[in-house]
Amino acid sequence: MNRLFYLFSFAALLGLFACGPNYAYEQALEIPENGWSYEDSLLATFEIPDTNTIYNLHLLVEHTTFFPYQNFYVQVSTQFPNGERLTEQVSLELSAKGGVWLGNCSGETCTLDIPIQQGAYFNQAGTYELSVHQYSRRDPLPEIKSIQFALEETDETR
């Protein structure tokens, strides 16, 4: 009987993990151990083969519970295949107003999936570069362990 229970539990766990987002691209961007300085830009390069597909862009932030702020700012720059660059400042909210962490926390580490753009499409097929720059008041910014960029392909087209 125990064996059947474990087999069923394992199958259920596999089903849960199989239903996650459909990432067309994802890359972990490691932060130096001594903190994220202004000079440490994080870079992801990805291909867009189809200009009709709609995407959601995510930053997955891993931080410690010792992070001293509710949020921090980054500048996200996208370079298009034709060389054009678009830059936007984004506030990454890590905790609620009462100080409760918004992500999934285990021990002293929390991970939070932050959608930075929903329903995005790319007008040009080709190679794109996305860079993320720390843009907060503190340099270096402590207790941020990593940033992961993920490009989620939706079922929608334009």
Order of alpha helices (4+ residues) and beta strands (2+ residues): alpha-beta-beta-beta-beta-beta-beta-beta-beta-beta
